[in-house]
């Protein structure tokens, strides 16, 4: 905390702050663009806007490159870009092994999790480095088609890891994209790639449709192959899913204050498993609701918020993904599984000290209400687990505070403190602190 206070004080010395109206997802919209093409005069501002409209709207996903090829009569734009991001971090007293994802659920809770002498860990990582391709065909017609492909290096071997690969056409999006159950505009910016542990961040295989009315009301619906993770029962286990998840939302954005918006989201899903006693595939219906958005409190101060809850949707909350909590054994029947209730919420504040410097404070929590079970089955697949109820995750807390400074349109520096706590159903609790610094060069 003292580090965070010191950094805020330092940022105040950089430049006296006045009224500044910036949103982190829009900070890369104004920069130099080098264009190669047959046309003698090219509207570079229009090219940048087309790239931004075609790209994911998440604050840490690059959209408008600094190099583009424009085709004849400006009927095709093709851009290549990316960012090199290096982090330097120190964890204590129960270090999280990933230098990229600060997930409270990843805190090692085993009896030998923290051998004597291993209460701290220093790490350097460039895993958040990413590169992308952004292409728009027929950008000035109603038949505009967009393609976006993004890779990062978030693997232990730094092998390219595909994140986004989708096609857009007249409101439709198809391919690999974030779920409609995520509100990207409501994500407070952090150095930590994981962000709020309650964020409903899921990269799915999707077909989505979005339509905007009067420039400030939007509707969307989709069919998605979403995350699923079970703890199998002795006589029940997961099978291939036959029905996609169905998310939808309606959003209102204030015309007078673009930093103020509110979105109501819903999701329905069908989770299937095999009941060995009957030999039949059983269906468990789940779903959830969520409210999220932003609030422009003053021209300098923005609030981010989310509150969501449901049944059988633990896989959509970041901290509970891949923990086997979507379905767990029915404590009264070894051949049945049941969906669990869960919720996740966060609140974040961003203050813009100047046009180049801002700070964010973010608190988040997730929780599930899995009924006590003793009849754990065998894990049969990569998304299945065989964890006892006592050792299962009950709730997690996340806190982040940072200072970010855009030294130039190419170079960004930041420092952040992260705190996370995991509590199991048994009552066992552990926590971790991380102090990290970031250097990022965008191109």
C-alpha positions as CSV (number, residue, x, y, z in Angstrom):
1,X,0.0,0.0,0.0
2,X,2.9,2.4,0.8
3,X,4.2,1.8,-2.7
4,X,0.9,2.7,-4.2
5,X,0.7,5.9,-2.2
6,X,4.2,6.9,-3.2
7,X,3.4,6.4,-6.9
8,X,0.3,8.5,-6.7
9,X,2.3,11.3,-5.1
10,X,4.9,10.9,-7.8
11,X,2.3,11.1,-10.5
12,X,1.0,14.4,-9.0
13,X,4.5,15.8,-9.4
14,X,4.6,14.9,-13.1
15,X,1.9,17.3,-14.1
16,X,-0.7,19.5,-12.4
17,X,-4.0,17.9,-13.1
18,X,-7.0,19.5,-14.6
19,X,-10.2,18.4,-16.2
20,X,-9.4,15.5,-18.5
21,X,-12.0,13.2,-20.2
22,X,-10.3,9.9,-21.3
23,X,-11.4,6.3,-21.2
24,X,-8.8,3.6,-21.1
25,X,-10.3,1.7,-24.0
26,X,-10.0,4.8,-26.2
27,X,-6.4,5.9,-25.4
28,X,-5.0,4.3,-28.5
29,X,-7.4,6.0,-30.9
30,X,-5.1,9.0,-31.7
31,X,-1.7,8.2,-33.1
32,X,0.4,8.4,-36.3
33,X,-0.5,6.0,-39.0
34,X,1.9,5.1,-41.8
35,X,-0.1,4.1,-44.9
36,X,1.1,2.3,-48.0
37,X,-1.3,2.3,-51.0
38,X,-2.0,3.5,-54.6
39,X,-4.1,6.4,-53.5
40,X,-2.4,9.8,-53.4
41,X,-4.7,11.1,-50.6
42,X,-5.9,8.8,-47.9
43,X,-8.2,9.7,-45.0
44,X,-6.1,8.2,-42.2
45,X,-8.6,9.1,-39.5
46,X,-11.3,7.0,-41.3
47,X,-8.8,4.1,-41.6
48,X,-8.1,4.3,-37.8
49,X,-11.8,4.4,-37.0
50,X,-12.5,1.4,-39.2
51,X,-9.8,-0.6,-37.4
52,X,-11.1,0.3,-34.0
53,X,-14.7,-0.6,-34.8
54,X,-13.5,-4.0,-36.0
55,X,-11.3,-4.8,-33.0
56,X,-12.3,-6.2,-29.5
57,X,-13.1,-3.4,-27.1
58,X,-11.1,-4.7,-24.1
59,X,-8.8,-2.1,-22.7
60,X,-5.7,-4.3,-23.1
61,X,-6.4,-5.6,-26.6
62,X,-4.7,-3.5,-29.4
63,X,-7.0,-2.3,-32.2
64,X,-5.5,0.4,-34.5
65,X,-2.0,-0.4,-35.8
66,X,0.6,2.2,-36.8
67,X,1.2,0.6,-40.2
68,X,-1.5,-0.2,-42.8
69,X,-1.9,-1.1,-46.4
70,X,-4.8,0.5,-48.2
71,X,-6.0,-0.9,-51.4
72,X,-7.2,0.7,-54.6
73,X,-10.1,3.2,-54.2
74,X,-9.7,2.6,-50.4
75,X,-11.8,-0.6,-50.7
76,X,-9.5,-2.6,-48.4
77,X,-7.6,-1.8,-45.3
78,X,-5.0,-4.2,-43.8
79,X,-3.1,-3.5,-40.6
80,X,-0.4,-5.3,-38.6
81,X,0.5,-4.3,-35.1
82,X,1.1,-5.4,-31.6
83,X,2.7,-4.6,-28.2
84,X,5.7,-5.8,-26.3
85,X,4.9,-5.8,-22.6
86,X,7.4,-6.8,-19.9
87,X,6.5,-7.1,-16.2
88,X,8.7,-7.3,-13.1
89,X,6.9,-8.7,-10.1
90,X,7.5,-9.8,-6.5
91,X,5.0,-12.1,-4.6
92,X,4.7,-12.8,-0.9
93,X,3.8,-14.7,1.4
94,X,2.0,-17.4,-0.7
95,X,3.3,-16.8,-4.3
96,X,1.1,-17.4,-7.3
97,X,3.3,-19.1,-9.9
98,X,1.9,-17.4,-13.0
99,X,3.7,-14.0,-13.6
100,X,0.7,-13.1,-15.9
101,X,-2.5,-14.1,-14.2
102,X,-2.9,-13.1,-10.6
103,X,-5.8,-15.4,-9.8
104,X,-6.7,-15.9,-6.1
105,X,-8.0,-19.4,-7.0
106,X,-4.4,-20.3,-8.1
107,X,-3.0,-19.9,-4.6
108,X,-1.6,-23.3,-3.6
109,X,-3.6,-24.5,-0.6
110,X,-1.9,-27.9,-0.1
111,X,0.0,-28.7,3.2
112,X,3.4,-28.4,1.4
113,X,2.4,-25.4,-0.7
114,X,4.8,-23.0,1.0
115,X,7.9,-24.9,2.2
116,X,10.2,-23.0,4.5
117,X,12.2,-20.4,2.5
118,X,9.7,-20.1,-0.3
119,X,7.6,-17.3,1.0
120,X,8.6,-14.9,-1.7
121,X,9.2,-15.0,-5.5
122,X,10.6,-12.6,-8.1
123,X,9.5,-13.0,-11.7
124,X,10.2,-11.3,-15.0
125,X,7.8,-12.0,-17.9
126,X,7.0,-10.9,-21.4
127,X,4.1,-13.3,-21.8
128,X,1.6,-10.5,-22.3
129,X,3.3,-9.5,-25.5
130,X,0.8,-9.7,-28.4
131,X,0.5,-9.2,-32.1
132,X,-2.5,-8.9,-34.4
133,X,-3.9,-8.6,-37.9
134,X,-6.8,-6.2,-38.5
135,X,-8.4,-6.1,-42.0
136,X,-11.6,-4.4,-43.3
137,X,-13.0,-4.9,-46.8
138,X,-15.4,-2.5,-48.4
139,X,-15.1,-0.1,-45.4
140,X,-17.4,2.6,-46.8
141,X,-20.3,0.4,-48.0
142,X,-23.1,-1.5,-46.2
143,X,-21.4,-4.7,-47.1
144,X,-18.3,-4.0,-45.0
145,X,-16.5,-7.2,-43.8
146,X,-14.0,-7.3,-41.0
147,X,-11.4,-9.8,-39.9
148,X,-9.4,-9.7,-36.7
149,X,-6.8,-12.2,-35.5
150,X,-4.8,-11.8,-32.2
151,X,-2.1,-13.9,-30.6
152,X,-0.3,-13.5,-27.3
153,X,2.6,-15.4,-25.7
154,X,0.8,-16.4,-22.5
155,X,2.3,-19.9,-22.3
156,X,5.3,-21.1,-20.3
157,X,7.3,-21.7,-23.5
158,X,6.3,-18.4,-25.1
159,X,4.6,-20.2,-28.0
160,X,2.0,-18.1,-29.8
161,X,-1.4,-18.5,-28.3
162,X,-4.4,-17.7,-30.4
163,X,-6.9,-15.4,-28.5
164,X,-9.2,-13.9,-31.1
165,X,-10.0,-15.0,-34.7
166,X,-13.3,-13.7,-36.0
167,X,-15.2,-12.4,-39.0
168,X,-17.7,-9.5,-38.8
169,X,-20.5,-8.6,-41.3
170,X,-23.5,-6.3,-40.8
171,X,-23.8,-6.8,-37.1
172,X,-22.8,-10.5,-37.0
173,X,-19.6,-11.8,-35.5
174,X,-18.5,-15.4,-36.0
175,X,-15.4,-17.2,-34.8
176,X,-13.3,-17.0,-31.6
177,X,-14.3,-14.0,-29.5
178,X,-15.1,-13.0,-25.9
179,X,-18.6,-13.9,-24.7
180,X,-21.5,-11.5,-24.8
181,X,-21.8,-12.1,-21.1
182,X,-18.7,-10.0,-20.7
183,X,-19.0,-6.2,-20.7
184,X,-15.6,-5.0,-22.0
185,X,-16.3,-1.3,-21.3
186,X,-16.9,-2.1,-17.6
187,X,-13.4,-3.6,-17.1
188,X,-11.2,-1.4,-15.0
189,X,-7.6,-1.3,-16.4
190,X,-4.9,-3.3,-14.6
191,X,-1.4,-4.5,-15.4
192,X,-2.5,-8.0,-14.2
193,X,-4.0,-9.7,-17.2
194,X,-6.5,-11.6,-15.0
195,X,-8.1,-8.4,-13.8
196,X,-11.1,-8.7,-11.4
197,X,-11.6,-12.3,-10.3
198,X,-15.4,-11.7,-10.8
199,X,-15.0,-10.5,-14.4
200,X,-17.0,-12.8,-16.7
201,X,-14.2,-13.1,-19.2
202,X,-14.6,-16.2,-21.3
203,X,-13.1,-16.6,-24.8
204,X,-15.7,-18.8,-26.7
205,X,-16.4,-20.1,-30.1
206,X,-19.3,-17.8,-31.1
207,X,-21.9,-16.5,-33.5
208,X,-23.2,-13.2,-32.2
209,X,-25.5,-10.4,-33.5
210,X,-25.4,-6.8,-32.3
211,X,-27.5,-3.8,-33.2
212,X,-27.4,-0.2,-32.1
213,X,-30.4,2.2,-32.0
214,X,-30.1,6.0,-31.9
215,X,-26.4,5.7,-31.3
216,X,-26.8,5.0,-27.5
217,X,-29.0,1.8,-27.1
218,X,-27.6,-1.5,-28.2
219,X,-29.0,-5.1,-28.2
220,X,-27.1,-8.3,-28.7
221,X,-27.7,-12.1,-28.7
222,X,-25.5,-15.0,-29.4
223,X,-24.9,-18.8,-29.5
224,X,-21.6,-19.8,-27.9
225,X,-19.6,-22.8,-27.0
226,X,-18.8,-21.8,-23.4
227,X,-16.6,-23.1,-20.6
228,X,-17.7,-26.1,-18.6
229,X,-16.0,-27.8,-15.7
230,X,-17.4,-30.7,-13.6
231,X,-16.6,-32.6,-10.5
232,X,-17.8,-36.1,-11.5
233,X,-19.9,-38.3,-9.2
234,X,-19.0,-42.0,-8.8
235,X,-21.7,-43.0,-11.3
236,X,-22.0,-39.9,-13.4
237,X,-19.6,-38.0,-15.6
238,X,-19.5,-35.3,-18.2
239,X,-20.2,-35.9,-21.9
240,X,-20.0,-33.8,-25.1
241,X,-22.3,-30.8,-25.0
242,X,-25.1,-30.7,-27.5
243,X,-26.6,-27.3,-26.9
244,X,-24.7,-23.9,-27.0
245,X,-24.9,-21.2,-24.3
246,X,-27.3,-18.3,-25.2
247,X,-26.2,-14.9,-23.9
248,X,-27.9,-11.6,-24.6
249,X,-27.8,-8.0,-23.3
250,X,-29.3,-4.6,-23.7
251,X,-27.2,-1.5,-23.0
252,X,-27.8,2.2,-22.6
253,X,-25.1,4.8,-23.0
254,X,-25.6,8.4,-22.0
255,X,-25.4,10.8,-24.9
256,X,-24.3,13.7,-22.7
257,X,-21.7,11.7,-20.9
258,X,-20.2,8.8,-22.9
259,X,-18.4,7.6,-19.8
260,X,-21.8,6.6,-18.3
261,X,-23.4,3.4,-19.4
262,X,-25.5,0.5,-18.0
263,X,-25.9,-3.0,-19.3
264,X,-28.3,-5.8,-18.3
265,X,-27.1,-9.2,-19.4
266,X,-28.6,-12.7,-19.2
267,X,-27.3,-16.1,-20.1
268,X,-28.9,-19.5,-20.4
269,X,-27.1,-22.8,-20.7
270,X,-27.6,-26.5,-20.7
271,X,-25.1,-28.8,-19.0
272,X,-25.2,-32.5,-19.8
273,X,-23.8,-35.6,-18.1
274,X,-24.3,-39.4,-18.3
275,X,-26.2,-41.1,-15.5
276,X,-24.6,-44.6,-15.4
277,X,-27.5,-46.1,-13.5
278,X,-30.1,-45.2,-16.2
279,X,-27.6,-45.2,-19.0
280,X,-29.1,-41.9,-20.2
281,X,-27.7,-38.4,-20.8
282,X,-29.2,-36.0,-18.4
283,X,-29.8,-32.3,-18.8
284,X,-29.2,-29.7,-16.1
285,X,-30.4,-26.2,-16.9
286,X,-28.5,-23.2,-15.7
287,X,-28.4,-19.5,-16.2
288,X,-27.5,-16.1,-14.8
289,X,-28.2,-12.4,-14.8
290,X,-25.8,-9.5,-14.5
291,X,-25.8,-5.7,-14.3
292,X,-22.6,-3.8,-15.3
293,X,-21.4,-0.5,-16.6
294,X,-19.5,2.7,-16.1
295,X,-20.3,5.9,-14.3
296,X,-18.7,9.2,-15.2
297,X,-18.8,10.8,-11.8
298,X,-16.7,13.8,-12.9
299,X,-14.7,14.5,-16.0
300,X,-11.7,13.1,-14.2
301,X,-13.3,10.2,-12.2
302,X,-14.9,7.1,-13.7
303,X,-16.4,4.2,-11.8
304,X,-16.6,0.6,-13.2
305,X,-19.1,-2.0,-11.7
306,X,-20.5,-5.4,-12.1
307,X,-22.8,-7.7,-10.1
308,X,-23.8,-11.0,-11.4
309,X,-25.3,-14.3,-10.1
310,X,-26.7,-17.5,-11.4
311,X,-26.7,-21.3,-11.3
312,X,-24.4,-23.5,-13.3
313,X,-22.3,-20.5,-14.5
314,X,-19.2,-20.7,-12.3
315,X,-17.1,-21.2,-15.5
316,X,-17.9,-17.7,-16.5
317,X,-16.4,-16.1,-13.5
318,X,-12.6,-15.9,-14.0
319,X,-11.6,-17.1,-10.5
320,X,-13.9,-20.2,-10.7
321,X,-13.1,-21.3,-14.3
322,X,-11.7,-24.9,-14.5
323,X,-12.4,-25.8,-10.8
324,X,-15.0,-28.4,-11.4
325,X,-17.8,-26.3,-10.0
326,X,-20.4,-26.0,-12.8
327,X,-21.8,-29.4,-11.8
328,X,-20.8,-31.4,-8.6
329,X,-22.1,-34.7,-7.2
330,X,-25.5,-34.9,-5.7
331,X,-24.8,-35.7,-2.0
332,X,-27.9,-38.0,-2.0
333,X,-27.4,-39.9,-5.2
334,X,-24.1,-41.2,-6.7
335,X,-25.5,-41.2,-10.2
336,X,-26.6,-37.6,-10.3
337,X,-24.9,-34.2,-10.5
338,X,-26.3,-30.8,-9.6
339,X,-25.6,-27.2,-10.7
340,X,-24.2,-24.8,-8.1
341,X,-25.3,-21.2,-7.3
342,X,-22.6,-18.6,-7.5
343,X,-22.1,-14.8,-7.7
344,X,-19.4,-12.3,-8.5
345,X,-19.2,-8.6,-8.1
346,X,-16.6,-5.8,-8.4
347,X,-16.3,-2.0,-8.1
348,X,-13.4,0.0,-9.6
349,X,-12.5,3.7,-9.7
350,X,-10.2,5.4,-12.2
351,X,-8.9,8.9,-11.7
352,X,-7.3,10.7,-14.6
353,X,-4.5,12.9,-13.3
354,X,-3.7,14.3,-16.7
355,X,-4.1,13.3,-20.4
356,X,-1.2,10.9,-19.9
357,X,-1.5,9.6,-16.4
358,X,-4.3,7.8,-14.5
359,X,-4.8,5.6,-11.5
360,X,-7.2,2.7,-10.8
361,X,-8.4,1.0,-7.6
362,X,-10.4,-2.2,-7.9
363,X,-12.0,-4.6,-5.5
364,X,-13.7,-7.9,-6.5
365,X,-15.1,-11.0,-5.0
366,X,-16.6,-14.3,-6.1
367,X,-18.4,-17.0,-4.2
368,X,-20.1,-20.4,-4.8
369,X,-22.5,-22.4,-2.8
370,X,-21.7,-26.0,-3.7
371,X,-23.5,-28.5,-1.4
372,X,-21.3,-30.7,0.7
373,X,-20.5,-33.9,-1.1
374,X,-18.3,-36.9,-0.2
375,X,-18.9,-39.1,-3.2
376,X,-16.3,-37.9,-5.7
377,X,-16.0,-39.7,-8.9
378,X,-13.0,-40.1,-11.3
379,X,-11.9,-37.3,-13.5
380,X,-12.7,-38.5,-17.1
381,X,-11.6,-35.5,-19.2
382,X,-9.5,-32.4,-19.3
383,X,-12.4,-30.3,-17.9
384,X,-13.3,-32.8,-15.1
385,X,-11.9,-32.8,-11.6
386,X,-11.9,-35.2,-8.6
387,X,-11.6,-32.7,-5.7
388,X,-13.2,-33.2,-2.3
389,X,-15.7,-30.7,-1.0
390,X,-13.4,-29.6,1.8
391,X,-10.6,-28.8,-0.7
392,X,-12.9,-27.0,-3.1
393,X,-12.8,-23.2,-3.5
394,X,-15.5,-21.4,-1.6
395,X,-14.8,-17.7,-2.2
396,X,-12.0,-15.4,-3.4
397,X,-11.2,-11.8,-3.0
398,X,-9.1,-9.5,-5.2
399,X,-7.7,-6.0,-4.8
400,X,-5.6,-4.0,-7.2
401,X,-4.3,-0.4,-7.2
402,X,-2.1,1.1,-9.9
403,X,-0.6,4.2,-11.6
404,X,-0.3,4.2,-15.4
405,X,1.7,6.8,-17.3
406,X,1.7,7.1,-21.1
407,X,5.2,8.4,-21.7
408,X,4.4,8.8,-25.4
409,X,1.9,7.3,-27.9
410,X,4.2,4.3,-28.2
411,X,5.5,3.8,-24.6
412,X,3.6,3.1,-21.4
413,X,4.9,2.6,-17.8
414,X,3.0,1.4,-14.8
415,X,3.2,0.1,-11.3
416,X,0.6,-1.9,-9.4
417,X,-0.1,-3.7,-6.1
418,X,-2.3,-6.8,-6.2
419,X,-3.7,-8.7,-3.3
420,X,-5.7,-11.9,-3.4
421,X,-7.2,-14.3,-0.9
422,X,-8.6,-17.8,-1.4
423,X,-10.9,-19.6,1.1
424,X,-11.9,-23.3,0.8
425,X,-15.1,-24.8,2.0
426,X,-13.1,-26.3,4.9
427,X,-12.3,-22.8,6.1
428,X,-8.7,-23.0,5.1
429,X,-7.5,-19.5,3.9
430,X,-4.4,-18.2,2.3
431,X,-3.4,-14.9,0.6
432,X,-0.8,-13.4,-1.7
433,X,0.6,-9.9,-2.4
434,X,2.2,-8.9,-5.7
435,X,4.0,-5.7,-6.4
436,X,4.7,-5.3,-10.1
437,X,6.0,-2.9,-12.7
438,X,5.2,-2.8,-16.4
439,X,7.0,-1.5,-19.5
440,X,5.0,-1.6,-22.7
441,X,5.9,-0.6,-26.3
442,X,3.1,-0.5,-28.8
443,X,3.5,-0.6,-32.6
